[in-house]
Each structure stands twice: as C-alpha cells, then as structure tokens.
Amino acid sequence: MDAQPTGSSEGISESAARAARDLRVVFSRLRRRLREVAEDDQLTPPQVSALTLVAKHGAATAGALANAEGVRPQSMATTLAALDRQDLIRRSPDPDDGRRRVVTLTEAGRLRVEGDRQAREEWLARALQDRYTEDERRTVLEGLTLLERLTEP
C-alpha cells in the first residue's frame, strides 16, 4: 500500500504535488529576491506594499487599502501617515463623500514605484542573460506559457 504524503489530497499525483510545492518555494524565493533588489531601507515592507497598491489601482480610500492588504484600518493609517510625511502620497477629500479622503501618488511616489519596478526588471533580465543560455531562456518562456494557464478562471 502506498501511503499518501502528509497534507496531500487523494487523487493528486505525486508529480503534481511536487510541482506545486517546488513552484511555491521558487516563487517565494524569487519574490523575496526581487523585493531586495529595489529595497533601500527608506520604506518598510507595508509602506512599499501600500505604495505599490495605490500605483496599481489608482485613487483609493484608506479603508479600501486596508481591506486589500488584509490589515486593520489603524495599521493602514500609520502606514499612510509615514508615506505622507515622505511626500509619496496625497490625501484629498473624496468627491463622492466629503467625510472620507482618497489616497493618490504624488510625482515623487510615482517616480519611486517606477524606479523600483525598473530596478527589478533590469536585475531579472540581467540574471536571465548571465545565468542561462539562449536555449534555457526559451525553455523558461515555454514554461511561463504553461504557467499562465494557472491564472485563467
């Protein structure tokens, strides 16, 4: 009798379980490395995350940002206050509800996010160029095409 590994579900092949486990580990390491590339110790991880979220989705209330980040509104308020002190965000009255304020990026905030993104992309392109052959890069691209299916509904 073959025993199922702890935490595995019946009907999932060993290769699928291993691929899932290994993929999660590699993506976590890559994500951590990409974060390190753009980090300059001026912002905390929650500040970087909130700044990136505003850049990606546009104007949002502090409550919406807290909800999106899965943090308490008080924690988001602290994060936003720090970003505001560094002139990376602007808080303006909500045109639909004057009691609330919406958060947008300042020019400095936009430049910061774009600079971080560019630094990460340049590091990744250089790493792919230096560490892989042309054939290996083609294999990576083929694998990414297959992984794209995981994002489809």
Buried (B, 14 or more C-beta within 10 A) or exposed (E): EEEEEEEBEEEEEEEEBEEEEEEEEEEEEEEEEBBEBBEEEEBEEBBBBBBBBBBEEEBBBBEBBBEBBEBEEEBBBBBBEBBBEBEBBBBEEBEEEEEBBBBBBBEEBBEBBEEBBEBBEEBBEEEEEEEEEEEEEEEEEEEEEEEEEEEEE
